[in-house]
Each structure stands twice: as structure tokens, then as C-alpha cells.
Amino acid sequence: MKALIQRVSHAQVDVAGNTVGKIGPGLLVLLGVDRGDDKSTADKLLHKVLHYRIFADQEGRMNNNVQQAGGSLLVVSQFTLSASTQKGMRPSFTSAAAPALAEELYQYFHTRAALTLPIQTGEFGADMQVSLCNDGPVTFMLEVAS
């Protein structure tokens, strides 16, 4: 399971011209689900997302996590994170989870995250337009194995 996280001052996701999720300061989390991932994998990744220290402390150093910074999450499904780009000129998605499993783990991830801090989401499987102001810019790829 993978999460591309971006520290943002604000972000939003629109579907068919309607805003379905919008946050102020926090993390935009683009979430990719791979074959073999399960709820345990999602729990490990969520723990990492919630505790990853990429927000400034009082001295301006990246020592605080999103919870300590008082931020929120915008979680957006992003199956293209599971693409293999090693060969050729077209991505392969053979390592991506089947849509039913991916949606189940996406829902599980954001439901569990909502127990901890404010969260907004995209719409699984929809054609989404994501806009953001990357603060820093600060972007990290987090990965955990099943």
C-alpha cells in the first residue's frame, strides 16, 4: 500500500464540477492499494501517515506530525500509484489491487483516519480534479508491505 503525501496549506477535490472534499492546512493523501494489501497493511500505513513528522515545530524544524500541527487530511484514491514503470513507455497496473478490494481498503483507511482527526475524501473511481497549494513544497512517498 502506498500513500503520496503532500503538506498543503489547502486542497480540494471536485467531481463533475462539484467540490466533494476540501481542507485547509494538513495533508493531501493520494492512496494506492496493491495486490496482497489488507486491513493490517492499511493500519500500518495510516499510523505512518498520522505520525510522519513533516510539519514545523517552534524552531521551524520538521518535528511535528499532522495531529500536532492541528491539520486535517484529504484522502483521494489513486490507483496509478501502483503502476510499474520499469519497462516500456506505458505503465502496467498488474500490481494494483482489484477494484472491489481497493475500494474496501480505501473506505477502511479513511474511516479509521476519521477517528483521529478531521478528514475529507474524494470519490472512489470517479474522474476527479484535485487542486492544492503544496506547502514547502513538501512531498513524500510512504510505502508499507503487507
N, C-alpha and C positions, 0 to 999 in steps of 0.2 A: 504494500500500500504506500502511496506517495502523496505528499502534500507540498505544493509550491506555495510558500507563504510570503506575503508582501506586507511590510509595515506601511500602513496607509494613514493619511490624515482624513480621508473619506473615500468611500467606494459605493457603487451601486450596480445592480444587475436589472436589466429590462428584458421583458419578453413581449413581443408584438406591440411595442410602444408603451407598455405599462411597467412601472417600476414594481418589482416583486420583492426586492431586498435592498436595504440601504443602511450604511453605518457611518458614523463619524470616525474618530481615531480608533485604531485597532489593527486587526489582521484580515486581509483577504486571503482565504484558504481555497486554493484550487485543488480538488481532491480526486486522485486517480486510484481505482481499485483493480488489483491484479488477480489472475487465477490463483487459487490457493489461499487468498485472504479470508479471514473470518472475524468474528467479533473480538477475539483476543488481539488480533492484529490492529483492528480499529481502536481498541482501548489503548494499546501501546502508542500508536501514532497520536491519538488525542492527548495523551499525557505529555508527549513531546511538544506538541503544538502549544498546549497551555502553559508549559514550563520553560519553553525556549526563551533565553534572555537576550532580547534584541531591542529593548526599549531603554532609553536613557535614565540613569539614576540622577541624583542631585549633583553629581560631578560631571555629568554628560557622558558617562561610560555606559555601554550596553550591558547592564547588570540586572535589569528588571524584565519580568515576563509580562504578557498581555494583561494578566489579572492584577499584578502590582501596579501597572500603568493605568488601570481603570478603563481599559479598552474593551471592544466587542469584536465579534467575528462575523464575517460574511463568508459562508461556505458555499462553494459552487462546484458541482460535479464537472470533471474534466477528464474524460476517458482518453484523450490524446496523450496524457502523461504516461500512459502505459505503452506507448508506441516504441518499437525498436527502430532505430535509425542507423544502425551499424552498416547495413548494406544497401546499395542502390540509391535511387532518387525518389523513392516513395516509402512512406512509413508502413510498418507492419504492425497489426494490432492483435497478433496471436497470443500475446501475453496478457491481454486485457480480460477482465472477468466478464462472464455472460451478463447481459443487461439486468436480468432479474436479481442476481447476486449483488451486482454493483449498486443497484437501487436500494436493496435491503441494507447494505453496509453504509451507504451514504446517509440513509434515514437514521440508522443506528448512531452513526458518528455525530450528526448534528443534534439528535435528541439527547445524547449523553453530554454534549458540549453545553446545551441549554440549561443543564443542571448547575452549571458553574458560573456562567456569565451571559450577558445579552448576546443573542445570535440572530442573524438573518440568513436567508438561504436563497439560492437560485431555484430553478425548476428543473428537476432531473429530466434529461433527454430533450429539453427544449432548445430551440435556437435562441441563444442568449447574447445580449450585448452587455459587456462588463466594462465599466469605466471606473477609474481610480486615480488618486493622486498618491503615488508611491513616495513615502516619506523617507528621504535619505539620498538616493534610493537604497532600500534595504530589501533584499530578496534572498530566500534560502530554499533549497530543495531538501525536504525531510523524507526519509525512507525508513520503513521497518519491514522486516521479513516475517512471514507467517511461521 
